[in-house]
Amino acid sequence: MESEITIRPESPREFSAVYDLVRVAFLSAKISAGDEQDYVSYLRQSANYIPELSLVAYCGDQLVGHLMMSKSFIRPDRVCVPRLEPFRLLLLAPLAVELRHRKQGIGAQLVQNAFQRAAQLGWSAVAVVGDPAYYERMGFVPAARYGIYAAGDRQMYEPYLLVKELTPGVLDSVSGTIDL
Ligand SMILES: CC(C)(COP(=O)(O)OP(=O)(O)OC[C@H]1O[C@@H](n2cnc3c(N)ncnc32)[C@H](O)[C@@H]1OP(=O)(O)O)[C@@H](O)C(=O)NCCC(=O)NCCS
């Protein structure tokens, strides 16, 4: 019988195991830059790192998944008055589940668990760049629906840039660009 999945914030003693998990997981990703494990290390050193929202999933004593949500913001379009302040939200990246433990709902559990923790910490929205076929199951919708786009190559990211409100309606008055 499969053990229950435990999800909790990562701790420094796990950083090396997380690095290996993310590296190997992305070898089989549909789309990968090949350096997601280094991105995790980079984020931990940055001001955008949120230790409480960098989660590990365990099946028994085996590390089987990892997710990070870090600080980001939507910069309002110049024409968008009266909202001139950047809108703070979370960026979900990366998400990785160990190959042999896939299709058991661990990715979805990690995302839902992170949503709950994020809401408790006062965050109201999350963005992700990912496969809509996967993330729309978890309530993400195309960011373009709100007039939210990636800074830089808007067109390239448009099909993959998705957002999820943790506070219903919070994005209704938000539009602009996210630096990815
Ligand atoms: C994507 C990933 C985290 C999913 O983990 P998981 O624990 O298997 O996810 P879940 O069990 O919650 O969901 C599995 C379902 O999502 C589907 N799915 C997985 N990746 C998908 C993708 N990129 N696009 C569409 N569907 C996808 C699976 O086929 C499965 O479908 P089913 O329920 O109809 O069988 C895992 O496959 C992984 O680590 N992939 C490599 C890293 C990666 O691509 N991360 C970014 C995701 S955009």
The ligand as a MOL file (V3000), in Angstrom:
LIG
                    3D

  0  0  0     0  0            999 V3000
M  V30 BEGIN CTAB
M  V30 COUNTS 48 50 0 0 0
M  V30 BEGIN ATOM
M  V30 1 C 3.8730 18.0450 -14.3060 0
M  V30 2 C 4.0920 17.1810 -13.0700 0
M  V30 3 C 4.5710 18.0450 -11.9130 0
M  V30 4 C 2.7730 16.5110 -12.7200 0
M  V30 5 O 2.9370 15.7740 -11.5250 0
M  V30 6 P 1.8910 14.6360 -11.1130 0
M  V30 7 O 2.0700 14.3600 -9.6710 0
M  V30 8 O 1.9920 13.4860 -12.0380 0
M  V30 9 O 0.5230 15.4060 -11.3780 0
M  V30 10 P -0.9230 14.9320 -10.9940 0
M  V30 11 O -0.9100 13.5190 -10.4990 0
M  V30 12 O -1.5060 15.9780 -10.1370 0
M  V30 13 O -1.6810 15.0030 -12.3930 0
M  V30 14 C -1.3870 14.0480 -13.3610 0
M  V30 15 C -2.1880 14.3300 -14.6190 0
M  V30 16 O -1.6810 15.5080 -15.2530 0
M  V30 17 C -1.3060 15.1920 -16.5710 0
M  V30 18 N -0.1580 16.0040 -16.9500 0
M  V30 19 C 1.0730 15.9550 -16.4520 0
M  V30 20 N 1.8650 16.8410 -17.0720 0
M  V30 21 C 1.0840 17.4580 -17.9850 0
M  V30 22 C 1.3130 18.4600 -18.9330 0
M  V30 23 N 2.4960 19.0390 -19.0680 0
M  V30 24 N 0.2720 18.8350 -19.7020 0
M  V30 25 C -0.9440 18.2830 -19.5700 0
M  V30 26 N -1.2050 17.3300 -18.6790 0
M  V30 27 C -0.2060 16.9120 -17.9030 0
M  V30 28 C -0.9850 13.7150 -16.5240 0
M  V30 29 O -1.0700 13.1390 -17.8000 0
M  V30 30 C -2.0760 13.2030 -15.6040 0
M  V30 31 O -3.2830 13.0970 -16.3120 0
M  V30 32 P -4.4280 12.0550 -15.8480 0
M  V30 33 O -4.8680 12.4970 -14.4810 0
M  V30 34 O -5.4940 12.2660 -16.8780 0
M  V30 35 O -3.7750 10.7260 -15.8580 0
M  V30 36 C 5.1260 16.0440 -13.3620 0
M  V30 37 O 4.6960 15.3430 -14.5120 0
M  V30 38 C 6.5280 16.5550 -13.5810 0
M  V30 39 O 7.2960 16.7010 -12.6310 0
M  V30 40 N 6.8800 16.8200 -14.8610 0
M  V30 41 C 8.2100 17.2960 -15.2010 0
M  V30 42 C 8.4000 18.7140 -14.6990 0
M  V30 43 C 7.4030 19.6560 -15.3480 0
M  V30 44 O 7.0710 19.5720 -16.5190 0
M  V30 45 N 6.9570 20.6340 -14.5320 0
M  V30 46 C 6.1490 21.7350 -15.0390 0
M  V30 47 C 4.7390 21.4200 -15.2880 0
M  V30 48 S 4.0460 22.5420 -16.5440 0
M  V30 END ATOM
M  V30 BEGIN BOND
M  V30 1 1 1 2
M  V30 2 1 2 3
M  V30 3 1 2 4
M  V30 4 1 2 36
M  V30 5 1 4 5
M  V30 6 1 5 6
M  V30 7 2 6 7
M  V30 8 1 6 8
M  V30 9 1 6 9
M  V30 10 1 9 10
M  V30 11 2 10 11
M  V30 12 1 10 12
M  V30 13 1 10 13
M  V30 14 1 13 14
M  V30 15 1 14 15
M  V30 16 1 15 16
M  V30 17 1 15 30
M  V30 18 1 16 17
M  V30 19 1 17 18
M  V30 20 1 17 28
M  V30 21 1 18 19
M  V30 22 1 18 27
M  V30 23 2 19 20
M  V30 24 1 20 21
M  V30 25 1 21 22
M  V30 26 2 21 27
M  V30 27 1 22 23
M  V30 28 2 22 24
M  V30 29 1 24 25
M  V30 30 2 25 26
M  V30 31 1 26 27
M  V30 32 1 28 29
M  V30 33 1 28 30
M  V30 34 1 30 31
M  V30 35 1 31 32
M  V30 36 2 32 33
M  V30 37 1 32 34
M  V30 38 1 32 35
M  V30 39 1 36 37
M  V30 40 1 36 38
M  V30 41 2 38 39
M  V30 42 1 38 40
M  V30 43 1 40 41
M  V30 44 1 41 42
M  V30 45 1 42 43
M  V30 46 2 43 44
M  V30 47 1 43 45
M  V30 48 1 45 46
M  V30 49 1 46 47
M  V30 50 1 47 48
M  V30 END BOND
M  V30 END CTAB
M  END
